[in-house]
Amino acid sequence: MTKRATTLGVATVFVGAALLLGGCGNPVEGFVKSATKGQVDLSGHSVPADFPKVVPLYSGRVTSGVAMGQDGDHIWNVIMTVPGPQVMPTIATQLKKAGFTTQISTKITGDHGSLIFDNKDYDVAVVLKHSGDTYTVDYAVSNNDD
């Protein structure tokens, strides 16, 4: 796995933790604010206003939208509900048509799968999750600093 993919994964974990613990005055929130120089936008149930337009999103109900950072050091996270694992090939096709290159594609099962794409400007990780009767995809996007 590349350094960029690892960084994107770690950022996604911190975003998720901040969302789960947000509003509790927790140390993760302090870490996130410190790491992003205080630039955090918890957009709630919508795509953050500054989400990169070149990154296509599957058409689903947004359950969480977060933007952190500024300028060339930015991370966005969008989580949405989807019908099921059959959306992953569609998402991969959308990213390819938008000019992104596949870096990693895991086997998509009924419960999970992941895709990592990049272009000259952005790294995009998409993770499928299944919980109960609900499927979600989690988009984590960051500036490509290579």
N, C-alpha and C positions, 0 to 999 in steps of 0.2 A: 504494500500500500504506500502511496506517495505521501510526502510530508503534508501537501495540501489537503489530501483526503483525510489524514489523521487530524489536522487542525480543524477542518470542517466538522468532523465527527465530535470532537471535544467541544466545539462551540455549540453544537446542537444539544449536547447533554446539559451544558450550562444554561442554555435558553429554556429547556424543558424544566430544569430544576427551579429556575427563577419563576417560571409560570406557576409551578405547583406550590412554591413557598412564598410567592409574591404577597405583599401586604402584611407579612408576619414580622417584618424587621429582621430578616434572617441574614446570615453571613454570605449566602450565595448572592443575594441581591447586591450587597456591598461589593463583592468580587466583580460582578457583572458591571456595575457602575464604574468601578476602578479600571477594569480592562477596556471599557469603551469610552473612557473619559467623560462619563456621565451622560452620554448620548444614547438614551434608551427610549423607544417608542413602543409601548404595549398597545397596539391598535385594536385589541379586542377581537371581535368577530369579523374583521375585514382585512383585506390585503393592505399592508403599509403603503402610504401614499408614494413613497420613494422607491418601492419595489421595482427592480429593473424590468422595463417593458419588453426587453429582448428575451426574457425567460418566460416561456409559455406555461400556463397553469391549466391543469385539467379543470373542467367545469364541475365543481362540487360546492357544497356548503362550507364556507370558511368557519372554522371553530376557534382559530387563534391566528393572530398576526403580530409579529414582533420585528422591529428594526433596531439594530444597535450599531454604534460607531458613527464615523463621519468620514467624509472624503474618500480616500482610497483604502480605508480600513473599516469595512462595513460588513455586517452580517444581517441577513433577513431570514425569518422563519415563518412559514405559512403551513398550517395544518388544516386539512379539509376532509369531510366525509365523502366516500366514494362507494359505488355499488359493490365492488369486490376486486379480487386480484386480477381480473381480466382488464383492468385499466392500465396496468403497468406497460404492456406493449404499446398502447396508445400514447402514454406519456413519453416513452422512449422515442417513438416516431415524431411526436411534437418537438422534442428537443433536437433531434437530428435535423428536421426540416428548418429549425431556427438557426442551424449552423453549429450546434454543439457536437462534440466528439465523445464517444463512449470511453470511459476510463475503467469502470468496473460495472458488471451486471451480474448479480447473484441469481441463483435459481429462484423463480417466483413460485411459491407454494400457496396453498389455501390460507395460510396464516401470515406469511411475511415474504419479504423480498426487498432488494435495494438496487438502486442505480446511481452511478456517479458519472457525471458528464462535465465537460468544460469547454470553454472557448478562450479566446485571447483575453477576455475581460472578466469572466465569472467562472466559478466552480459551483456545480449544482449537485446536491445529494437528495435523492428521493427515497423515502423508506415507507413501505407498506406495513401497516399494523392491523391486526384483527383482535377485537376484544368483544366477547359476547356476540351480538348480532351486528356489530358495527365494524366497518372497515374505514381506516383513515390513511391518507398519504401525508407525509411530513416532508415539505420542501425546505432544505437548508441551502441558502445561497450566500456566497461570499465573493469578495473581489479576488481575482486571480492575480497574485503578486509575482508570478514567474516572468 
